[in-house]
């Protein structure tokens, strides 16, 4: 099965629909699947729900899709530097499900493992727990309350990796590993953009972060600009 496609639009052909749930990798602007996000924007699909740590910044990452009003809901842990995300949320134009960062990662991992739900202490006694089932468990500190969190089962996963071989085995680079790995596992279809595709057998098996069994489609997205959210500088001190 050939998993390599010539473009992001080709790789997403036939898998995009209105009102779908998309799990997207990345953290801030680190490791985001920017070519695939651009193709989703250009496709014109609407009513999307994104599960992602955050929505990038204005006009970058998922922020581009917020600008075009293609996103109806965000499942995220952070608003941060994205002013349009903040504006839409405060204006009631965007549904937002805030989720603690570790819980969000575990919800994706659980979905990828076929686990429908799990109990956690994170969020107990806060707004995070409102409307959620709770249960008392005995632990090292005696009886404690835990809340039920649901696994995320996405229609589509989009992620970015550093290298892949032709069968879809992936290697993520340093902190770009972040949410990409759990996001990749929880979708019915996983589409990946990479900086380089190498022949089968070129990757050290012990260094593969995600087996190719999780990957259905791939593109080469390079070259990339190394973007950052914002830059802070100070004058050089005299010697």
Long-range contacts (C-beta under 8 A, 24 or more apart in sequence): 3-166, 3-167, 3-168, 3-212, 3-215, 3-216, 3-217, 3-218, 4-166, 4-197, 4-218, 4-219, 4-220, 5-217, 5-218, 5-219, 6-219, 7-39, 7-219, 8-35, 8-36, 8-38, 8-39, 8-193, 8-219, 8-221, 9-39, 9-42, 9-43, 10-219, 11-36, 11-39, 11-191, 11-217, 11-218, 11-219, 12-36, 12-39, 12-40, 12-43, 12-191, 12-217, 15-156, 15-189, 15-191, 16-40, 16-43, 16-45, 16-156, 17-45, 17-155, 18-45, 18-46, 18-47, 18-48, 19-46, 19-47, 19-48, 19-49, 19-72, 20-45, 20-48, 20-49, 20-155, 20-156, 21-48, 21-49, 21-50, 21-51, 21-152, 21-153, 21-154, 21-155, 21-156, 22-48, 22-49, 22-50, 22-51, 22-154, 22-155, 22-156, 22-157, 22-158, 22-187, 23-50, 23-51, 23-52, 23-108, 23-111, 23-152, 23-154, 23-156, 23-157, 23-158, 23-183, 23-186, 23-187, 24-50, 24-51, 24-52, 24-62, 24-157, 24-158, 24-159, 24-179, 24-183, 25-52, 25-157, 25-158, 25-159, 25-160, 25-178, 25-179, 25-180, 25-181, 25-183, 25-184, 26-52, 26-53, 26-56, 26-61, 26-159, 26-160, 26-176, 26-178, 26-179, 26-180, 27-53, 27-54, 27-175, 27-178, 27-179, 28-53, 28-54, 28-56, 28-57, 28-80, 28-81, 28-229, 29-56, 29-57, 29-60, 29-61, 29-227, 29-228, 29-229, 30-175, 30-176, 30-178, 31-159, 31-160, 31-172, 31-173, 31-175, 31-176, 31-177, 31-178, 31-179, 31-180, 32-56, 32-60, 32-61, 32-160, 33-158, 33-159, 33-160, 33-191, 33-192, 33-193, 33-221, 34-60, 34-61, 34-160, 34-193, 34-221, 34-224, 35-193, 35-219, 35-221, 36-158, 36-191, 36-193, 36-219, 36-221, 37-61, 37-62, 37-64, 37-65, 37-158, 38-64, 40-65, 40-70, 40-158, 41-65, 41-68, 41-70, 44-70, 45-70, 46-70, 46-72, 47-72, 48-72, 48-73, 49-73, 49-74, 49-75, 50-74, 50-75, 50-76, 51-75, 51-76, 51-104, 51-107, 51-108, 51-152, 51-154, 51-183, 51-186, 52-76, 52-179, 52-183, 53-77, 53-78, 53-101, 53-104, 53-178, 53-179, 54-78, 54-79, 54-80, 54-82, 54-85, 55-79, 55-82, 55-85, 56-82, 57-81, 57-82, 57-229, 58-82, 58-83, 58-84, 60-227, 66-94, 73-97, 75-99, 75-104, 75-152, 76-104, 77-101, 77-104, 80-229, 81-229, 81-230, 98-127, 98-128, 99-128, 99-149, 100-128, 103-128, 103-149, 104-179, 105-179, 105-182, 106-149, 106-182, 107-149, 107-150, 107-151, 107-152, 108-151, 108-152, 108-179, 108-182, 108-183, 108-185, 108-186, 109-182, 109-185, 109-186, 110-149, 110-151, 110-152, 110-186, 111-151, 111-152, 111-153, 111-154, 111-185, 111-186, 112-182, 112-184, 112-185, 112-186, 112-214, 113-151, 113-185, 114-151, 115-151, 116-150, 116-151, 117-148, 117-149, 117-150, 117-151, 118-148, 118-149, 118-151, 119-146, 119-147, 119-148, 119-149, 120-146, 120-147, 120-149, 121-145, 121-146, 121-147, 122-147, 123-147, 151-186, 152-186, 153-186, 153-188, 154-183, 154-186, 154-187, 154-188, 155-187, 155-188, 155-189, 156-187, 156-188, 156-189, 156-190, 156-191, 157-183, 157-184, 157-185, 157-186, 157-187, 157-189, 157-190, 157-191, 158-183, 158-190, 158-191, 158-192, 158-193, 159-183, 159-184, 159-190, 159-191, 159-192, 159-193, 160-192, 160-193, 160-194, 160-221, 161-192, 161-193, 161-194, 161-195, 161-209, 161-210, 162-194, 162-195, 162-196, 163-194, 163-195, 163-196, 163-197, 163-198, 163-203, 164-192, 164-194, 164-196, 164-197, 164-198, 164-212, 164-215, 164-218, 165-197, 165-198, 165-199, 165-200, 165-201, 165-202, 165-203, 165-212, 166-197, 166-198, 166-199, 166-200, 167-200, 167-212, 168-192, 168-211, 168-212, 168-213, 168-214, 168-215, 168-216, 168-218, 169-203, 169-208, 169-210, 169-211, 169-212, 169-215, 170-194, 170-208, 170-209, 170-210, 170-212, 170-215, 171-203, 171-207, 171-208, 171-209, 172-209, 172-210, 177-209, 181-209, 181-210, 184-210, 184-214, 184-215, 185-210, 185-214, 189-216, 189-217, 190-214, 190-215, 190-216, 190-217, 191-216, 191-217, 191-218, 191-219, 192-217, 192-218, 192-219, 193-218, 193-219, 193-220, 193-221, 194-218, 194-219, 194-220, 194-221, 194-222, 195-220, 195-221, 195-222, 195-224, 196-220, 196-222
